[in-house]
């Protein structure tokens, strides 16, 4: 294995081990699309005029980000004059997604987390995209361990990996570290150090030294992150039977840690209703010293929250104990089940152009990077690849001269992620398990006398009912 300090690509590709098994599917050959040769847009189905509604940016994205997307849409329509693309602001939330999908108000092309694919496929709520995926010249180049999240029982692909796999990291404010007398180039590596640094930040700056998401499923998501980091799991499957294990020692230790930060140290501020979007906003505004989220969140922090790059730092989430690991996940592109053939044909062209082609085509990679760069958007945010190890290294090389993100402030993560085991999110009733844990996190942060054991017992029973109903 290469040294983790040789290149960014070498560090990240070494981390490809969801549950220790995420290996490269194909290395590519000199005469394959993944070797870097220019590929043309896929020819699919029909050339009849069609209007395609697609996911755009997060609500509140900056004018610069909107300009970059508008340029990309123009480039796509120049290449595909029969397709008119209309973008829609979109943020996936567990609390609203199901009703939005059932109500038919989502765009024709929308995004879902890896964990939702199987359920949506089983419920026949997204379109079978296999015939359209097969037209892409790199269709066989996907990492099978990534692609499988979007496959149905029939073996067809319904949801297509669209954004690279993430591993959760610890994001920190370098300015607040400095103000607190801490070295921003030496972020914490243990939970005890996180606690000590959080208290120092709170005491010296009056800001929240550490903050935690708590609602819309994000509280359970991040508590699961904390559990994995301490070697625990919230589900166990044996012989096809899945059991909720929310009462495990690692989850209890994680909640006790939050309890200490909140009630003993008073280092978490006064806001205990964060979700993904609001904690990003608070962090970018300098109100939060540290929090955990996917390593790829820097792009959103720039596009939606206008973060100052100089204040941003990224390092590994502390891993302690046997079986500890980093929670990993990702995003897939799905197509509405009632989409017409013409819309599906247009959708695969957009998915190719917008999400994927840059990873397998040098010209597309450089064009995409220059488009982002022209609007002062992030180029080179750390990612984990969805194709092969070799192909991701090529992609990194293609855009190396255009990277504008502060990679030197992210080495605590990029130099170490390859040593960690990336662990899948709980596979059965994922969002329901997270939702069961949300009130537990909220109670611990708002009630000094919260009974962790009782709260977890109740959450475990609720999670088990959801698991049984999903099985």
C-alpha positions in Angstrom: 0.0 0.0 0.0 1.2 3.5 -0.9 2.2 6.0 1.8 -0.9 8.0 2.9 1.2 11.2 2.4 2.1 10.7 -1.3 -1.0 12.2 -3.0 -4.6 13.0 -2.0 -5.8 10.3 -4.4 -3.7 7.6 -2.8 -5.0 8.4 0.6 -8.6 8.4 -0.4 -8.7 5.3 -2.6 -7.1 3.3 0.2 -10.2 3.9 2.3 -12.5 2.1 0.0 -13.7 -0.5 2.4 -17.3 -0.2 3.3 -17.6 -2.9 5.9 -14.0 -3.8 4.9 -15.1 -5.0 1.5 -15.4 -2.0 -0.9 -12.8 -3.0 -3.5 -12.3 -1.6 -6.9 -14.5 -3.1 -9.6 -12.4 -2.4 -12.6 -9.0 -0.8 -13.2 -9.7 0.1 -16.8 -7.5 -0.6 -19.7 -5.8 1.6 -22.3 -8.6 1.1 -24.8 -11.5 1.5 -22.4 -13.5 4.7 -21.6 -11.9 4.7 -18.1 -8.5 5.2 -19.6 -9.2 8.8 -20.2 -10.2 8.9 -23.9 -12.8 11.4 -24.8 -16.3 9.9 -24.8 -19.3 11.2 -26.6 -22.7 11.7 -25.0 -24.7 8.5 -25.0 -27.3 7.9 -27.7 -30.5 6.8 -26.0 -34.0 6.1 -27.1 -35.4 9.1 -28.8 -34.5 12.6 -29.9 -38.0 14.1 -29.5 -38.1 17.4 -27.6 -38.4 17.0 -23.9 -38.4 19.2 -20.8 -36.5 17.5 -17.9 -37.0 18.6 -14.3 -33.9 17.9 -12.2 -32.4 18.5 -8.8 -30.5 21.7 -8.6 -28.8 23.4 -5.7 -29.7 23.5 -2.0 -32.1 26.3 -1.1 -30.2 29.5 -0.4 -27.2 28.7 -2.6 -25.0 31.7 -3.5 -25.4 33.6 -6.8 -21.9 32.2 -7.8 -23.1 28.6 -7.3 -26.3 29.4 -9.3 -24.2 30.9 -12.1 -22.0 27.8 -12.3 -25.1 25.6 -12.5 -26.6 27.8 -15.1 -23.5 27.6 -17.2 -23.5 23.8 -16.9 -27.1 23.6 -18.0 -26.3 25.7 -21.0 -23.4 23.5 -21.9 -25.6 20.4 -21.6 -28.4 21.9 -23.8 -25.8 22.9 -26.4 -24.8 19.2 -26.5 -28.4 18.0 -26.4 -30.6 20.6 -28.2 -33.7 18.5 -27.9 -33.6 18.6 -24.1 -34.6 21.6 -22.0 -33.4 21.3 -18.4 -35.2 23.0 -15.5 -33.5 22.9 -12.2 -35.2 22.9 -8.8 -33.9 23.7 -5.4 -33.7 20.5 -3.3 -32.6 19.2 0.0 -33.3 15.6 0.9 -34.8 15.3 4.4 -36.1 12.1 6.0 -39.1 13.9 7.5 -40.4 15.2 4.2 -39.1 12.9 1.4 -41.8 10.2 1.6 -44.6 12.7 1.4 -42.9 14.7 -1.4 -42.4 11.5 -3.4 -46.0 10.3 -2.8 -47.3 13.7 -3.7 -45.5 13.8 -7.0 -43.8 17.1 -6.3 -40.2 15.9 -6.7 -38.3 16.6 -9.9 -38.1 13.9 -12.5 -34.5 13.3 -11.6 -33.9 13.5 -7.8 -31.3 12.4 -5.3 -31.6 9.7 -2.6 -29.1 8.3 0.0 -27.7 4.8 -0.5 -29.8 3.5 2.3 -33.2 4.3 0.6 -32.5 2.6 -2.7 -33.7 -0.9 -1.8 -36.9 0.2 -0.2 -37.9 2.5 -3.1 -37.1 -0.2 -5.6 -39.1 -2.9 -3.7 -42.0 -0.5 -3.5 -41.8 0.3 -7.2 -41.4 4.0 -6.5 -38.5 4.7 -8.9 -37.9 3.8 -12.5 -35.8 0.9 -13.8 -32.9 2.6 -15.5 -30.9 -0.5 -16.6 -31.7 -0.1 -20.4 -30.5 3.5 -20.3 -27.5 2.9 -18.1 -26.4 0.2 -20.5 -25.9 2.9 -23.2 -23.2 4.7 -21.2 -19.7 3.7 -22.5 -18.5 3.2 -18.9 -21.5 1.3 -17.6 -19.3 -1.7 -16.6 -16.8 0.5 -14.8 -18.8 1.1 -11.6 -17.5 -0.4 -8.4 -20.0 -3.2 -7.9 -20.0 -2.6 -4.1 -21.3 0.9 -4.8 -23.7 0.0 -7.6 -25.4 -2.7 -5.6 -27.2 -0.1 -3.5 -29.3 0.8 -6.5 -30.0 -2.7 -7.7 -33.3 -4.5 -7.5 -33.9 -8.1 -6.8 -34.1 -8.6 -10.6 -30.5 -7.5 -10.9 -31.4 -4.3 -12.8 -30.1 -0.9 -11.7 -32.8 1.6 -10.6 -30.7 4.2 -8.8 -27.3 5.3 -10.2 -24.4 6.3 -7.9 -24.1 10.0 -8.5 -22.0 11.5 -5.8 -18.9 10.0 -4.4 -18.9 7.9 -1.3 -18.4 9.9 1.9 -16.8 9.1 5.2 -17.8 11.1 8.3 -15.1 13.5 9.5 -14.6 16.1 12.3 -15.0 19.6 10.9 -13.4 22.4 13.0 -13.1 26.1 13.0 -9.4 27.0 12.8 -10.0 30.6 13.9 -11.8 29.5 17.1 -9.0 27.1 17.8 -6.5 30.0 17.6 -8.6 32.3 19.7 -8.9 29.5 22.3 -5.1 29.1 22.4 -5.2 25.8 20.5 -3.0 24.8 17.6 -5.2 24.6 14.5 -2.6 22.4 12.8 -3.0 19.9 15.7 -6.7 19.0 15.9 -7.9 16.5 18.4 -7.3 12.8 17.8 -9.2 11.3 20.8 -12.7 12.0 22.3 -11.0 13.2 25.5 -9.1 15.8 23.4 -12.4 16.8 21.6 -13.9 17.4 25.0 -11.0 19.4 26.3 -10.7 21.5 23.1 -14.5 22.1 23.1 -14.3 23.4 26.7 -11.4 25.7 25.8 -13.2 27.1 22.9 -16.4 27.7 24.9 -14.5 29.3 27.8 -12.3 31.5 25.7 -14.7 32.6 22.9 -18.2 32.1 24.2 -19.1 30.0 21.2 -20.2 26.4 21.1 -17.0 24.3 21.3 -18.9 21.3 19.9 -22.3 20.9 18.4 -24.5 17.9 17.4 -27.3 17.5 15.0 -30.5 16.4 16.7 -33.5 16.3 14.4 -35.0 15.2 11.0 -33.2 11.9 11.4 -29.8 13.6 11.7 -29.6 13.1 15.4 -29.8 9.4 15.0 -27.5 9.5 12.0 -24.7 11.2 14.0 -25.3 9.2 17.1 -24.7 6.1 14.9 -21.5 7.8 13.7 -20.4 8.2 17.3 -21.4 4.6 18.0 -19.4 3.2 15.1 -16.4 5.3 16.2 -16.4 3.6 19.6 -16.8 0.1 18.1 -20.6 -0.4 18.5 -23.4 -1.1 16.1 -27.1 -0.2 16.2 -28.2 -3.3 14.2 -27.0 -6.9 14.0 -28.1 -9.4 11.3 -27.8 -13.2 11.9 -29.3 -15.7 9.5 -31.5 -13.2 7.8 -32.9 -11.8 11.1 -32.1 -8.3 12.0 -32.1 -7.1 15.6 -32.0 -3.6 16.9 -29.0 -3.1 19.3 -29.4 0.5 20.3 -28.7 -0.3 23.9 -25.1 -1.2 23.2 -22.2 0.2 25.4 -20.8 2.4 22.6 -24.1 4.2 22.1 -24.4 4.7 25.8 -20.8 6.0 26.0 -21.6 8.4 23.1 -24.6 9.8 24.9 -22.7 10.1 28.2 -20.0 12.1 26.3 -22.7 14.5 25.0 -24.1 14.7 28.5 -20.7 15.7 29.9 -20.1 18.3 27.2 -23.6 19.8 27.8 -24.1 19.7 31.5 -20.6 19.4 33.1 -18.6 21.5 30.7 -21.3 23.8 29.3 -19.4 23.7 26.0 -22.2 23.1 23.5 -23.9 26.5 23.3 -27.6 26.9 23.5 -28.9 25.6 20.2 -30.0 21.9 20.4 -32.3 21.8 17.4 -29.7 21.5 14.6 -30.3 19.5 11.4 -27.8 19.2 8.5 -28.5 22.5 7.0 -28.7 24.6 10.1 -25.5 23.2 11.7 -23.7 24.0 8.5 -25.0 27.5 8.6 -23.9 28.0 12.2 -20.5 26.5 11.6 -19.9 28.8 8.6 -21.0 31.8 10.6 -18.3 31.1 13.3 -20.8 29.9 16.0 -19.5 26.3 16.3 -16.0 25.1 17.0 -16.4 21.4 15.9 -19.1 19.1 14.5 -19.2 15.8 12.6 -20.5 15.3 9.1 -19.5 13.8 5.8 -16.0 14.8 4.6 -17.6 16.3 1.4 -19.6 19.0 3.2 -17.0 21.7 2.3 -18.6 22.2 -1.1 -22.0 22.9 0.5 -20.4 25.2 3.0 -19.1 27.3 0.2 -22.1 27.2 -2.1 -24.8 27.7 0.5 -23.1 29.3 3.5 -20.3 31.3 1.9 -17.7 30.0 4.3 -14.3 31.6 4.6 -11.8 28.9 3.5 -9.1 30.2 5.8 -11.2 29.2 8.9 -12.0 25.6 7.7 -10.3 22.5 9.0 -11.1 18.8 8.6 -9.7 15.9 10.5 -10.6 12.3 11.3 -13.3 11.5 13.7 -11.6 9.8 16.8 -11.7 6.0 16.6 -11.4 4.1 19.8 -11.7 0.4 20.7 -12.1 -2.8 18.8 -14.3 -2.8 15.7 -14.3 1.0 15.6 -15.0 2.5 12.1 -16.1 5.5 10.1 -19.7 5.6 8.9 -19.8 5.8 5.2 -22.6 6.5 2.7 -23.4 8.3 -0.5 -25.9 9.7 -2.9 -27.7 8.1 -5.9 -29.7 9.7 -8.7 -33.1 8.3 -9.2 -35.8 8.9 -11.8 -39.6 9.2 -11.2 -41.4 5.9 -11.7 -43.9 7.6 -14.0 -41.3 9.2 -16.3 -41.9 8.8 -20.0 -39.4 7.0 -22.2 -38.3 10.3 -23.5 -37.7 11.7 -20.0 -35.7 8.6 -19.0 -33.6 9.0 -22.1 -33.0 12.6 -21.3 -32.4 11.7 -17.6 -29.5 9.3 -18.3 -27.9 12.0 -20.5 -28.2 14.5 -17.6 -26.9 12.0 -15.0 -24.0 11.2 -17.3 -23.2 14.9 -18.0 -23.9 16.4 -14.6 -22.6 13.7 -12.2 -20.4 11.1 -13.8 -18.6 11.9 -17.0 -16.0 14.0 -15.4 -14.7 11.0 -13.5 -14.0 9.0 -16.7 -13.3 11.6 -19.3 -10.4 14.1 -19.1 -12.0 16.8 -21.2 -15.2 16.6 -19.2 -13.2 16.7 -15.9 -11.3 19.8 -17.0 -14.4 21.5 -18.4 -16.4 20.9 -15.2 -13.5 22.1 -13.0 -13.0 25.3 -15.1 -16.8 26.0 -15.0 -16.7 25.8 -11.2 -13.5 27.8 -11.0 -14.9 30.6 -13.1 -17.6 31.1 -10.5 -15.3 30.7 -7.5 -16.8 27.3 -6.7 -14.9 24.5 -4.9 -12.7 22.3 -7.1 -11.0 19.3 -5.5 -13.1 18.8 -2.3 -12.0 15.4 -0.9 -14.1 12.5 -2.3 -14.2 8.7 -2.2 -14.5 7.2 -5.6 -17.4 5.3 -7.2 -15.4 3.9 -10.0 -12.0 2.1 -9.7 -9.0 3.1 -7.7 -6.9 3.7 -10.8 -9.6 5.8 -12.4 -10.0 8.0 -9.4 -6.2 8.7 -9.4 -6.4 9.7 -13.1 -9.3 12.1 -12.3 -7.3 13.7 -9.5 -4.4 14.2 -11.9 -6.6 15.8 -14.6 -7.8 18.5 -12.2 -4.7 18.9 -10.0 -3.8 22.3 -11.5 -7.3 23.7 -10.9 -7.9 22.7 -7.3 -8.8 25.7 -5.2 -9.9 24.1 -1.9 -7.6 24.3 1.2 -6.3 20.7 1.1 -3.5 21.6 3.4 -6.1 22.2 6.1 -7.7 18.8 5.6 -4.7 16.5 5.9 -5.9 15.3 9.4 -8.5 13.5 7.4 -6.9 12.8 4.0 -3.7 11.4 5.5 -5.5 9.0 7.7 -8.8 7.9 6.2 -7.2 5.0 4.4 -6.3 3.3 7.7 -9.9 3.3 8.8 -12.7 0.8 8.1 -15.7 2.4 6.5 -18.9 0.9 7.9 -22.3 0.8 6.1 -25.2 2.6 7.6 -27.7 0.3 9.3 -29.2 -1.7 6.4 -32.8 -2.3 7.6 -35.3 0.5 8.3 -32.4 3.0 8.3 -34.3 6.2 8.5 -36.7 4.8 11.1 -33.8 3.7 13.3 -32.4 7.2 13.0 -35.7 8.7 13.8 -36.0 6.5 16.9 -32.7 7.9 18.2 -33.5 11.6 17.5 -35.5 12.1 20.7 -32.8 10.4 22.8 -30.2 12.9 21.6 -32.6 15.7 22.2 -33.4 14.6 25.7 -29.8 14.2 26.7 -29.1 17.8 25.6 -32.2 19.4 27.1 -32.8 17.4 30.3 -30.0 17.3 32.8 -31.6 14.2 34.4 -32.2 12.3 31.3 -32.2 8.6 31.9 -30.0 7.2 29.1 -30.8 3.5 29.7 -34.6 4.1 29.7 -34.4 6.3 26.7 -32.4 3.7 24.7 -34.7 0.9 25.8 -37.7 2.8 24.4 -35.9 3.7 21.2 -34.7 0.1 20.7 -38.3 -1.2 21.0 -39.4 1.4 18.5 -36.6 0.6 16.1 -37.2 -3.1 16.3 -40.9 -2.6 15.3 -39.7 -0.7 12.3 -37.2 -3.4 11.4 -39.8 -6.1 11.8 -42.2 -4.2 9.5 -39.5 -3.7 6.9 -38.3 -7.3 6.9 
